[in-house]
Amino acid sequence: MQVSIEPGVLYVVATPIGNLADITYRAVEILQSVSLIAAEDTRRSRPLLRHYGIATPMISLHEHNEASRAKELLTRLHCGESIALISDAGTPLISDPGYRLVAAVRAAGMRVAPVPGPSAAITALSAAGLPTDRFVFEGFLPARPGARERRLRELKAEIRTLILYESSHRIGAALEAMRDVLGAQRQAVLARELTKTFENLHGDTLEALCVWVNQDSNRQRGEFVVLIEGAKDVQEQTVLPDTRRLLSLLLTELPVKTAARLTADLIGEKKNSLYQLALSLDAGSARRSGANFRQKRNKR
Ligand code: SAM
């Protein structure tokens, strides 16, 4: 089938996430036929273009020059050029540059045409064996431990499957933070080096995954998607943040039973459900400060 290229159109083209063969016929034809390719890193895209005999001129578009490049590319589109946007791997704009350009082109009333292909998130989800009917893509967690923990706390009660990206130098610490905040028994799947030679999808509880990655430094190499099953615990989903905050505060000073009873009296919730939540909050904070926990256990 012949692919026709229209003037003044921005094509958003997905490229492989590892295996060079994972590109569509249409993507190759568009990359061969447009007047210009805007690439996140022209050096990184060159091997792919060479592999498919694509000699189209390239220009860089990355997070540091996107604002100025967007203006320049918009002018070229207005002049009737057709442009393809690609990133280093996968679908542009998905944890990759391009948002400003796409928004500017659409705001100018010009056409943006998606050319679909791989994205690590969907690739991992399709083979992880976790529920796929509803899921949430969270991209990268913040790099700093405090901000990362806060983000995870916001996600703790999420019932949909969570999909996160992680880099090799943070995967160990990120998994430990997930275990501490989301719970040691939560099921998760670590999808590493998808479509590449050392592709591996390993599923277990967050606790067991932390042990597993630390057993062999090779398991911390490469690129990762972390998929986590949604929250199952009804109390986690329904207890309001203020109730949780009060309970957490009381738990710093009081035994679990007393903290749960006082919170139930003050808020008007059922004592039993708050007791279960208090137990899980207490266990989570214990892992972060072992000594304090042992002291409180003796009080119980
Ligand atoms: N635009 C890309 C996409 O559509 O998936 C994502 C780009 S983002 C800068 C790069 C991150 O995606 C990596 O750090 C990793 O978390 C994930 N990723 C990309 N390729 C991967 C692969 N082959 N296997 C596992 N994760 C991958």
py3Dmol code that shows the C-alpha trace and the ligand (Angstrom):
import py3Dmol

protein = """\
ATOM      1  CA  MET A   1       0.000   0.000   0.000  1.00  0.00           C
ATOM      2  CA  GLN A   2       1.314   3.411  -0.990  1.00  0.00           C
ATOM      3  CA  VAL A   3       1.566   5.901   1.888  1.00  0.00           C
ATOM      4  CA  SER A   4       0.728   9.444   0.883  1.00  0.00           C
ATOM      5  CA  ILE A   5       2.388  12.330   2.638  1.00  0.00           C
ATOM      6  CA  GLU A   6       0.481  15.578   2.985  1.00  0.00           C
ATOM      7  CA  PRO A   7       2.139  18.986   3.098  1.00  0.00           C
ATOM      8  CA  GLY A   8       1.871  20.949   6.351  1.00  0.00           C
ATOM      9  CA  VAL A   9       1.313  17.861   8.503  1.00  0.00           C
ATOM     10  CA  LEU A  10       3.266  16.849  11.609  1.00  0.00           C
ATOM     11  CA  TYR A  11       3.560  13.044  11.805  1.00  0.00           C
ATOM     12  CA  VAL A  12       4.217  11.663  15.309  1.00  0.00           C
ATOM     13  CA  VAL A  13       6.036   8.436  14.562  1.00  0.00           C
ATOM     14  CA  ALA A  14       6.677   5.596  17.053  1.00  0.00           C
ATOM     15  CA  THR A  15      10.005   3.783  16.683  1.00  0.00           C
ATOM     16  CA  PRO A  16      11.308   0.517  18.245  1.00  0.00           C
ATOM     17  CA  ILE A  17      12.046   0.188  21.996  1.00  0.00           C
ATOM     18  CA  GLY A  18      14.904  -2.236  21.376  1.00  0.00           C
ATOM     19  CA  ASN A  19      14.307  -4.637  18.516  1.00  0.00           C
ATOM     20  CA  LEU A  20      14.897  -2.734  15.256  1.00  0.00           C
ATOM     21  CA  ALA A  21      12.313  -4.897  13.462  1.00  0.00           C
ATOM     22  CA  ASP A  22       9.521  -3.429  15.605  1.00  0.00           C
ATOM     23  CA  ILE A  23       8.600  -0.585  13.270  1.00  0.00           C
ATOM     24  CA  THR A  24       5.614  -0.419  10.950  1.00  0.00           C
ATOM     25  CA  TYR A  25       5.842  -0.290   7.128  1.00  0.00           C
ATOM     26  CA  ARG A  26       3.911   2.950   7.277  1.00  0.00           C
ATOM     27  CA  ALA A  27       6.378   4.492   9.752  1.00  0.00           C
ATOM     28  CA  VAL A  28       9.328   3.628   7.478  1.00  0.00           C
ATOM     29  CA  GLU A  29       7.608   5.072   4.408  1.00  0.00           C
ATOM     30  CA  ILE A  30       6.671   8.267   6.227  1.00  0.00           C
ATOM     31  CA  LEU A  31      10.200   8.719   7.574  1.00  0.00           C
ATOM     32  CA  GLN A  32      11.521   8.220   4.012  1.00  0.00           C
ATOM     33  CA  SER A  33       9.063  10.663   2.460  1.00  0.00           C
ATOM     34  CA  VAL A  34       8.743  13.668   4.810  1.00  0.00           C
ATOM     35  CA  SER A  35      10.874  16.766   4.213  1.00  0.00           C
ATOM     36  CA  LEU A  36      12.358  16.731   7.706  1.00  0.00           C
ATOM     37  CA  ILE A  37      12.668  14.478  10.785  1.00  0.00           C
ATOM     38  CA  ALA A  38      12.714  16.171  14.211  1.00  0.00           C
ATOM     39  CA  ALA A  39      14.563  13.705  16.467  1.00  0.00           C
ATOM     40  CA  GLU A  40      15.176  13.807  20.227  1.00  0.00           C
ATOM     41  CA  ASP A  41      18.846  12.915  19.678  1.00  0.00           C
ATOM     42  CA  THR A  42      19.937  12.763  16.036  1.00  0.00           C
ATOM     43  CA  ARG A  43      22.970  10.569  16.872  1.00  0.00           C
ATOM     44  CA  ARG A  44      20.811   7.956  18.598  1.00  0.00           C
ATOM     45  CA  SER A  45      18.294   7.808  15.750  1.00  0.00           C
ATOM     46  CA  ARG A  46      20.916   7.490  13.016  1.00  0.00           C
ATOM     47  CA  PRO A  47      21.440   3.674  13.303  1.00  0.00           C
ATOM     48  CA  LEU A  48      17.687   3.076  12.911  1.00  0.00           C
ATOM     49  CA  LEU A  49      17.433   5.377   9.895  1.00  0.00           C
ATOM     50  CA  ARG A  50      20.531   3.839   8.310  1.00  0.00           C
ATOM     51  CA  HIS A  51      19.121   0.334   8.882  1.00  0.00           C
ATOM     52  CA  TYR A  52      16.026   1.248   6.844  1.00  0.00           C
ATOM     53  CA  GLY A  53      17.876   3.294   4.216  1.00  0.00           C
ATOM     54  CA  ILE A  54      16.259   6.564   5.297  1.00  0.00           C
ATOM     55  CA  ALA A  55      18.265   9.613   4.204  1.00  0.00           C
ATOM     56  CA  THR A  56      15.790  12.346   5.221  1.00  0.00           C
ATOM     57  CA  PRO A  57      17.469  15.383   6.850  1.00  0.00           C
ATOM     58  CA  MET A  58      17.247  15.481  10.652  1.00  0.00           C
ATOM     59  CA  ILE A  59      17.041  18.287  13.189  1.00  0.00           C
ATOM     60  CA  SER A  60      17.165  17.927  16.978  1.00  0.00           C
ATOM     61  CA  LEU A  61      14.171  18.533  19.230  1.00  0.00           C
ATOM     62  CA  HIS A  62      14.779  17.847  22.915  1.00  0.00           C
ATOM     63  CA  GLU A  63      13.558  19.166  26.253  1.00  0.00           C
ATOM     64  CA  HIS A  64      16.106  22.032  26.255  1.00  0.00           C
ATOM     65  CA  ASN A  65      15.320  23.480  22.807  1.00  0.00           C
ATOM     66  CA  GLU A  66      11.697  22.427  22.344  1.00  0.00           C
ATOM     67  CA  ALA A  67      10.162  25.886  22.871  1.00  0.00           C
ATOM     68  CA  SER A  68      12.311  27.600  20.203  1.00  0.00           C
ATOM     69  CA  ARG A  69      12.265  24.593  17.860  1.00  0.00           C
ATOM     70  CA  ALA A  70       8.454  24.452  18.033  1.00  0.00           C
ATOM     71  CA  LYS A  71       8.243  27.985  16.568  1.00  0.00           C
ATOM     72  CA  GLU A  72      10.731  27.162  13.825  1.00  0.00           C
ATOM     73  CA  LEU A  73       8.970  23.905  12.879  1.00  0.00           C
ATOM     74  CA  LEU A  74       5.582  25.597  12.889  1.00  0.00           C
ATOM     75  CA  THR A  75       6.873  28.122  10.335  1.00  0.00           C
ATOM     76  CA  ARG A  76       8.194  25.295   8.153  1.00  0.00           C
ATOM     77  CA  LEU A  77       4.839  23.478   8.343  1.00  0.00           C
ATOM     78  CA  HIS A  78       3.094  26.707   7.330  1.00  0.00           C
ATOM     79  CA  CYS A  79       5.417  26.844   4.306  1.00  0.00           C
ATOM     80  CA  GLY A  80       4.139  23.410   3.242  1.00  0.00           C
ATOM     81  CA  GLU A  81       6.852  21.103   4.555  1.00  0.00           C
ATOM     82  CA  SER A  82       5.865  17.783   6.128  1.00  0.00           C
ATOM     83  CA  ILE A  83       7.670  16.858   9.347  1.00  0.00           C
ATOM     84  CA  ALA A  84       8.041  13.608  11.300  1.00  0.00           C
ATOM     85  CA  LEU A  85       8.664  13.718  15.049  1.00  0.00           C
ATOM     86  CA  ILE A  86      10.551  10.779  16.598  1.00  0.00           C
ATOM     87  CA  SER A  87      12.123  10.163  20.006  1.00  0.00           C
ATOM     88  CA  ASP A  88      15.052   7.944  21.021  1.00  0.00           C
ATOM     89  CA  ALA A  89      12.713   4.988  21.490  1.00  0.00           C
ATOM     90  CA  GLY A  90       9.025   4.183  21.476  1.00  0.00           C
ATOM     91  CA  THR A  91       6.222   6.681  21.158  1.00  0.00           C
ATOM     92  CA  PRO A  92       7.170  10.388  21.243  1.00  0.00           C
ATOM     93  CA  LEU A  93       5.591  12.412  24.106  1.00  0.00           C
ATOM     94  CA  ILE A  94       5.309   9.306  26.330  1.00  0.00           C
ATOM     95  CA  SER A  95       7.909  10.332  28.952  1.00  0.00           C
ATOM     96  CA  ASP A  96       9.640  11.954  25.980  1.00  0.00           C
ATOM     97  CA  PRO A  97       9.749  15.426  24.364  1.00  0.00           C
ATOM     98  CA  GLY A  98       7.184  16.665  21.855  1.00  0.00           C
ATOM     99  CA  TYR A  99       4.238  17.867  23.929  1.00  0.00           C
ATOM    100  CA  ARG A 100       4.922  21.577  23.317  1.00  0.00           C
ATOM    101  CA  LEU A 101       5.351  21.059  19.589  1.00  0.00           C
ATOM    102  CA  VAL A 102       2.178  18.974  19.207  1.00  0.00           C
ATOM    103  CA  ALA A 103       0.176  21.463  21.293  1.00  0.00           C
ATOM    104  CA  ALA A 104       1.513  24.406  19.235  1.00  0.00           C
ATOM    105  CA  VAL A 105       0.763  22.742  15.888  1.00  0.00           C
ATOM    106  CA  ARG A 106      -2.772  21.841  16.949  1.00  0.00           C
ATOM    107  CA  ALA A 107      -3.344  25.309  18.420  1.00  0.00           C
ATOM    108  CA  ALA A 108      -2.340  26.763  15.046  1.00  0.00           C
ATOM    109  CA  GLY A 109      -5.116  24.702  13.464  1.00  0.00           C
ATOM    110  CA  MET A 110      -2.744  22.402  11.596  1.00  0.00           C
ATOM    111  CA  ARG A 111      -2.929  18.630  11.387  1.00  0.00           C
ATOM    112  CA  VAL A 112      -1.027  16.258  13.681  1.00  0.00           C
ATOM    113  CA  ALA A 113      -1.135  12.645  12.465  1.00  0.00           C
ATOM    114  CA  PRO A 114      -0.220   9.797  14.847  1.00  0.00           C
ATOM    115  CA  VAL A 115       1.751   6.890  13.384  1.00  0.00           C
ATOM    116  CA  PRO A 116       1.380   4.224  16.088  1.00  0.00           C
ATOM    117  CA  GLY A 117       3.923   1.661  17.167  1.00  0.00           C
ATOM    118  CA  PRO A 118       5.617   0.411  20.336  1.00  0.00           C
ATOM    119  CA  SER A 119       5.575   1.994  23.761  1.00  0.00           C
ATOM    120  CA  ALA A 120       7.297   0.270  26.679  1.00  0.00           C
ATOM    121  CA  ALA A 121       4.274   0.771  28.986  1.00  0.00           C
ATOM    122  CA  ILE A 122       1.776  -1.024  26.745  1.00  0.00           C
ATOM    123  CA  THR A 123       4.330  -3.621  25.653  1.00  0.00           C
ATOM    124  CA  ALA A 124       4.968  -4.528  29.311  1.00  0.00           C
ATOM    125  CA  LEU A 125       1.268  -4.493  30.205  1.00  0.00           C
ATOM    126  CA  SER A 126       0.433  -6.874  27.366  1.00  0.00           C
ATOM    127  CA  ALA A 127       2.673  -9.599  28.818  1.00  0.00           C
ATOM    128  CA  ALA A 128       2.663  -8.940  32.585  1.00  0.00           C
ATOM    129  CA  GLY A 129      -0.422 -10.941  33.506  1.00  0.00           C
ATOM    130  CA  LEU A 130      -1.871  -8.163  35.692  1.00  0.00           C
ATOM    131  CA  PRO A 131      -5.373  -6.761  35.096  1.00  0.00           C
ATOM    132  CA  THR A 132      -5.468  -4.729  31.875  1.00  0.00           C
ATOM    133  CA  ASP A 133      -9.089  -3.536  31.876  1.00  0.00           C
ATOM    134  CA  ARG A 134      -8.131  -0.394  33.799  1.00  0.00           C
ATOM    135  CA  PHE A 135      -4.613   0.931  34.323  1.00  0.00           C
ATOM    136  CA  VAL A 136      -2.757   4.129  35.201  1.00  0.00           C
ATOM    137  CA  PHE A 137       0.477   5.267  33.584  1.00  0.00           C
ATOM    138  CA  GLU A 138       2.612   7.204  36.078  1.00  0.00           C
ATOM    139  CA  GLY A 139       5.838   7.600  34.066  1.00  0.00           C
ATOM    140  CA  PHE A 140       8.933   8.133  36.214  1.00  0.00           C
ATOM    141  CA  LEU A 141       8.638   8.592  39.975  1.00  0.00           C
ATOM    142  CA  PRO A 142      10.459  11.661  41.375  1.00  0.00           C
ATOM    143  CA  ALA A 143      14.185  10.967  41.839  1.00  0.00           C
ATOM    144  CA  ARG A 144      14.447  12.372  45.395  1.00  0.00           C
ATOM    145  CA  PRO A 145      13.434   9.902  48.146  1.00  0.00           C
ATOM    146  CA  GLY A 146      11.047  12.284  49.973  1.00  0.00           C
ATOM    147  CA  ALA A 147       9.162  13.299  46.837  1.00  0.00           C
ATOM    148  CA  ARG A 148       9.117   9.686  45.616  1.00  0.00           C
ATOM    149  CA  GLU A 149       7.560   8.501  48.876  1.00  0.00           C
ATOM    150  CA  ARG A 150       4.938  11.251  48.760  1.00  0.00           C
ATOM    151  CA  ARG A 151       3.966  10.290  45.203  1.00  0.00           C
ATOM    152  CA  LEU A 152       3.717   6.629  46.195  1.00  0.00           C
ATOM    153  CA  ARG A 153       1.505   7.530  49.160  1.00  0.00           C
ATOM    154  CA  GLU A 154      -0.844   9.308  46.742  1.00  0.00           C
ATOM    155  CA  LEU A 155      -0.972   6.085  44.698  1.00  0.00           C
ATOM    156  CA  LYS A 156      -1.414   3.659  47.603  1.00  0.00           C
ATOM    157  CA  ALA A 157      -5.196   3.409  47.343  1.00  0.00           C
ATOM    158  CA  GLU A 158      -5.277   3.288  43.511  1.00  0.00           C
ATOM    159  CA  ILE A 159      -7.268   0.211  42.476  1.00  0.00           C
ATOM    160  CA  ARG A 160      -6.152   0.217  38.822  1.00  0.00           C
ATOM    161  CA  THR A 161      -2.929  -1.474  37.673  1.00  0.00           C
ATOM    162  CA  LEU A 162      -0.028   0.973  38.025  1.00  0.00           C
ATOM    163  CA  ILE A 163       2.605   1.314  35.299  1.00  0.00           C
ATOM    164  CA  LEU A 164       5.864   3.088  36.075  1.00  0.00           C
ATOM    165  CA  TYR A 165       9.142   3.679  34.260  1.00  0.00           C
ATOM    166  CA  GLU A 166      12.429   3.340  36.111  1.00  0.00           C
ATOM    167  CA  SER A 167      16.089   3.669  35.267  1.00  0.00           C
ATOM    168  CA  SER A 168      18.774   1.144  36.143  1.00  0.00           C
ATOM    169  CA  HIS A 169      20.519   3.286  38.766  1.00  0.00           C
ATOM    170  CA  ARG A 170      17.346   3.806  40.799  1.00  0.00           C
ATOM    171  CA  ILE A 171      15.508   0.505  40.389  1.00  0.00           C
ATOM    172  CA  GLY A 172      16.676  -0.989  43.734  1.00  0.00           C
ATOM    173  CA  ALA A 173      15.770   2.061  45.821  1.00  0.00           C
ATOM    174  CA  ALA A 174      12.495   2.563  43.941  1.00  0.00           C
ATOM    175  CA  LEU A 175      11.360  -1.012  44.573  1.00  0.00           C
ATOM    176  CA  GLU A 176      12.184  -0.685  48.272  1.00  0.00           C
ATOM    177  CA  ALA A 177      10.146   2.531  48.487  1.00  0.00           C
ATOM    178  CA  MET A 178       7.253   0.783  46.687  1.00  0.00           C
ATOM    179  CA  ARG A 179       7.425  -2.123  49.143  1.00  0.00           C
ATOM    180  CA  ASP A 180       7.479   0.209  52.172  1.00  0.00           C
ATOM    181  CA  VAL A 181       4.657   2.464  51.046  1.00  0.00           C
ATOM    182  CA  LEU A 182       2.370   0.184  48.999  1.00  0.00           C
ATOM    183  CA  GLY A 183       2.872  -2.936  51.110  1.00  0.00           C
ATOM    184  CA  ALA A 184       5.267  -5.890  51.025  1.00  0.00           C
ATOM    185  CA  GLN A 185       2.608  -8.319  49.770  1.00  0.00           C
ATOM    186  CA  ARG A 186       1.469  -6.289  46.748  1.00  0.00           C
ATOM    187  CA  GLN A 187       2.006  -8.258  43.496  1.00  0.00           C
ATOM    188  CA  ALA A 188       4.191  -6.594  40.885  1.00  0.00           C
ATOM    189  CA  VAL A 189       5.993  -7.392  37.654  1.00  0.00           C
ATOM    190  CA  LEU A 190       9.417  -6.130  36.678  1.00  0.00           C
ATOM    191  CA  ALA A 191       9.697  -5.931  32.880  1.00  0.00           C
ATOM    192  CA  ARG A 192      13.344  -5.491  31.880  1.00  0.00           C
ATOM    193  CA  GLU A 193      14.940  -4.926  28.472  1.00  0.00           C
ATOM    194  CA  LEU A 194      11.728  -5.569  26.544  1.00  0.00           C
ATOM    195  CA  THR A 195      12.203  -6.833  22.974  1.00  0.00           C
ATOM    196  CA  LYS A 196      16.006  -6.976  23.506  1.00  0.00           C
ATOM    197  CA  THR A 197      18.406  -9.911  23.972  1.00  0.00           C
ATOM    198  CA  PHE A 198      18.077 -10.016  27.762  1.00  0.00           C
ATOM    199  CA  GLU A 199      14.330  -9.438  27.932  1.00  0.00           C
ATOM    200  CA  ASN A 200      12.904 -10.599  31.232  1.00  0.00           C
ATOM    201  CA  LEU A 201       9.520 -10.301  32.928  1.00  0.00           C
ATOM    202  CA  HIS A 202       9.596 -11.345  36.570  1.00  0.00           C
ATOM    203  CA  GLY A 203       6.518 -11.257  38.780  1.00  0.00           C
ATOM    204  CA  ASP A 204       6.278 -11.621  42.567  1.00  0.00           C
ATOM    205  CA  THR A 205       5.385  -9.669  45.699  1.00  0.00           C
ATOM    206  CA  LEU A 206       7.192  -6.328  46.124  1.00  0.00           C
ATOM    207  CA  GLU A 207       9.045  -7.841  49.076  1.00  0.00           C
ATOM    208  CA  ALA A 208      10.304 -10.776  47.001  1.00  0.00           C
ATOM    209  CA  LEU A 209      11.166  -8.518  44.034  1.00  0.00           C
ATOM    210  CA  CYS A 210      13.423  -6.394  46.271  1.00  0.00           C
ATOM    211  CA  VAL A 211      15.307  -9.533  47.311  1.00  0.00           C
ATOM    212  CA  TRP A 212      15.393 -10.825  43.723  1.00  0.00           C
ATOM    213  CA  VAL A 213      16.994  -7.706  42.174  1.00  0.00           C
ATOM    214  CA  ASN A 214      19.620  -7.595  44.917  1.00  0.00           C
ATOM    215  CA  GLN A 215      20.642 -11.216  44.380  1.00  0.00           C
ATOM    216  CA  ASP A 216      22.316 -10.477  41.043  1.00  0.00           C
ATOM    217  CA  SER A 217      23.607  -7.075  39.857  1.00  0.00           C
ATOM    218  CA  ASN A 218      22.713  -8.022  36.257  1.00  0.00           C
ATOM    219  CA  ARG A 219      19.051  -7.849  37.298  1.00  0.00           C
ATOM    220  CA  GLN A 220      19.508  -4.111  37.931  1.00  0.00           C
ATOM    221  CA  ARG A 221      20.906  -3.420  34.446  1.00  0.00           C
ATOM    222  CA  GLY A 222      18.994  -2.037  31.500  1.00  0.00           C
ATOM    223  CA  GLU A 223      15.615  -0.391  31.159  1.00  0.00           C
ATOM    224  CA  PHE A 224      12.618  -1.190  33.342  1.00  0.00           C
ATOM    225  CA  VAL A 225       8.882  -0.962  33.455  1.00  0.00           C
ATOM    226  CA  VAL A 226       7.393  -1.704  36.875  1.00  0.00           C
ATOM    227  CA  LEU A 227       3.771  -2.853  36.926  1.00  0.00           C
ATOM    228  CA  ILE A 228       1.955  -3.078  40.241  1.00  0.00           C
ATOM    229  CA  GLU A 229      -1.425  -4.587  40.942  1.00  0.00           C
ATOM    230  CA  GLY A 230      -4.058  -2.149  42.175  1.00  0.00           C
ATOM    231  CA  ALA A 231      -5.029  -1.849  45.850  1.00  0.00           C
ATOM    232  CA  LYS A 232      -7.368  -4.588  47.004  1.00  0.00           C
ATOM    233  CA  ASP A 233      -7.827  -3.583  50.599  1.00  0.00           C
ATOM    234  CA  VAL A 234     -11.242  -1.934  50.935  1.00  0.00           C
ATOM    235  CA  GLN A 235     -10.134   0.055  53.963  1.00  0.00           C
ATOM    236  CA  GLU A 236      -7.220   1.505  51.984  1.00  0.00           C
ATOM    237  CA  GLN A 237      -9.640   2.717  49.327  1.00  0.00           C
ATOM    238  CA  THR A 238     -12.396   4.125  51.468  1.00  0.00           C
ATOM    239  CA  VAL A 239     -10.727   5.682  54.495  1.00  0.00           C
ATOM    240  CA  LEU A 240     -10.493   9.437  54.024  1.00  0.00           C
ATOM    241  CA  PRO A 241      -7.033  11.066  54.038  1.00  0.00           C
ATOM    242  CA  ASP A 242      -7.881  13.040  57.229  1.00  0.00           C
ATOM    243  CA  THR A 243      -8.849   9.869  59.075  1.00  0.00           C
ATOM    244  CA  ARG A 244      -5.648   8.215  57.945  1.00  0.00           C
ATOM    245  CA  ARG A 245      -3.599  11.246  59.021  1.00  0.00           C
ATOM    246  CA  LEU A 246      -5.213  11.283  62.468  1.00  0.00           C
ATOM    247  CA  LEU A 247      -4.666   7.570  62.893  1.00  0.00           C
ATOM    248  CA  SER A 248      -1.022   7.861  61.799  1.00  0.00           C
ATOM    249  CA  LEU A 249      -0.500  10.706  64.281  1.00  0.00           C
ATOM    250  CA  LEU A 250      -2.013   8.797  67.181  1.00  0.00           C
ATOM    251  CA  LEU A 251       0.027   5.732  66.258  1.00  0.00           C
ATOM    252  CA  THR A 252       3.239   7.651  66.889  1.00  0.00           C
ATOM    253  CA  GLU A 253       2.251   7.925  70.582  1.00  0.00           C
ATOM    254  CA  LEU A 254      -0.224   5.142  71.329  1.00  0.00           C
ATOM    255  CA  PRO A 255      -0.602   1.386  70.961  1.00  0.00           C
ATOM    256  CA  VAL A 256      -2.498   0.209  67.866  1.00  0.00           C
ATOM    257  CA  LYS A 257      -5.723  -0.715  69.686  1.00  0.00           C
ATOM    258  CA  THR A 258      -5.997   2.616  71.522  1.00  0.00           C
ATOM    259  CA  ALA A 259      -5.167   4.660  68.413  1.00  0.00           C
ATOM    260  CA  ALA A 260      -7.847   2.794  66.418  1.00  0.00           C
ATOM    261  CA  ARG A 261     -10.461   3.186  69.203  1.00  0.00           C
ATOM    262  CA  LEU A 262      -9.817   6.918  69.677  1.00  0.00           C
ATOM    263  CA  THR A 263      -9.929   7.564  65.898  1.00  0.00           C
ATOM    264  CA  ALA A 264     -13.174   5.587  65.626  1.00  0.00           C
ATOM    265  CA  ASP A 265     -14.718   7.633  68.473  1.00  0.00           C
ATOM    266  CA  LEU A 266     -13.577  10.953  67.029  1.00  0.00           C
ATOM    267  CA  ILE A 267     -14.470  10.301  63.375  1.00  0.00           C
ATOM    268  CA  GLY A 268     -17.452   8.013  63.871  1.00  0.00           C
ATOM    269  CA  GLU A 269     -16.014   5.109  61.819  1.00  0.00           C
ATOM    270  CA  LYS A 270     -16.153   1.408  62.668  1.00  0.00           C
ATOM    271  CA  LYS A 271     -13.488   0.422  65.197  1.00  0.00           C
ATOM    272  CA  ASN A 272     -12.722  -2.891  63.523  1.00  0.00           C
ATOM    273  CA  SER A 273     -11.875  -1.520  60.082  1.00  0.00           C
ATOM    274  CA  LEU A 274      -9.713   1.200  61.620  1.00  0.00           C
ATOM    275  CA  TYR A 275      -7.916  -1.441  63.682  1.00  0.00           C
ATOM    276  CA  GLN A 276      -6.964  -3.319  60.492  1.00  0.00           C
ATOM    277  CA  LEU A 277      -5.742  -0.095  58.868  1.00  0.00           C
ATOM    278  CA  ALA A 278      -3.830   0.843  62.031  1.00  0.00           C
ATOM    279  CA  LEU A 279      -2.046  -2.515  61.918  1.00  0.00           C
ATOM    280  CA  SER A 280      -0.913  -1.976  58.308  1.00  0.00           C
ATOM    281  CA  LEU A 281       0.136   1.660  58.938  1.00  0.00           C
ATOM    282  CA  ASP A 282       2.031   0.596  62.042  1.00  0.00           C
ATOM    283  CA  ALA A 283       3.836  -2.177  60.161  1.00  0.00           C
ATOM    284  CA  GLY A 284       4.776   0.263  57.348  1.00  0.00           C
ATOM    285  CA  SER A 285       6.233   2.847  59.708  1.00  0.00           C
ATOM    286  CA  ALA A 286       8.006   0.074  61.655  1.00  0.00           C
ATOM    287  CA  ARG A 287      10.020  -0.920  58.610  1.00  0.00           C
ATOM    288  CA  ARG A 288      11.207   2.689  58.322  1.00  0.00           C
ATOM    289  CA  SER A 289      12.219   2.906  62.026  1.00  0.00           C
ATOM    290  CA  GLY A 290      12.820  -0.559  63.431  1.00  0.00           C
ATOM    291  CA  ALA A 291      13.750   0.359  67.031  1.00  0.00           C
ATOM    292  CA  ASN A 292      10.759   2.610  67.682  1.00  0.00           C
ATOM    293  CA  PHE A 293       8.463  -0.159  66.438  1.00  0.00           C
ATOM    294  CA  ARG A 294       9.902  -2.754  68.790  1.00  0.00           C
ATOM    295  CA  GLN A 295       9.379  -0.372  71.704  1.00  0.00           C
ATOM    296  CA  LYS A 296       5.744   0.157  70.765  1.00  0.00           C
ATOM    297  CA  ARG A 297       5.102  -3.532  70.232  1.00  0.00           C
ATOM    298  CA  ASN A 298       6.086  -4.096  73.825  1.00  0.00           C
ATOM    299  CA  LYS A 299       3.502  -1.531  74.864  1.00  0.00           C
ATOM    300  CA  ARG A 300       0.683  -3.355  73.032  1.00  0.00           C
TER     301      ARG A 300
END
"""
ligand_1 = """\
27
SAM
N 8.782 6.978 24.712
C 9.147 5.732 25.342
C 7.946 4.771 25.277
O 7.053 4.995 24.470
O 7.945 3.809 26.020
C 9.643 5.931 26.749
C 10.822 6.820 26.849
S 11.398 7.021 28.482
C 12.572 8.331 28.284
C 12.501 5.682 28.674
C 11.999 4.693 29.719
O 11.047 3.819 29.119
C 13.089 3.780 30.257
O 13.791 4.378 31.331
C 12.284 2.583 30.712
O 11.682 2.839 31.955
C 11.203 2.512 29.623
N 11.672 1.655 28.525
C 12.007 2.051 27.277
N 12.377 0.987 26.549
C 12.289 -0.094 27.349
C 12.537 -1.480 27.177
N 13.001 -1.955 26.019
N 12.316 -2.316 28.216
C 11.856 -1.839 29.377
N 11.612 -0.534 29.608
C 11.817 0.326 28.606
"""
view = py3Dmol.view(width=600, height=400)
view.addModel(protein, "pdb")
view.setStyle({"model": 0}, {"cartoon": {"style": "trace"}})
view.addModel(ligand_1, "xyz")
view.setStyle({"model": 1}, {"stick": {}})
view.zoomTo()
view.show()
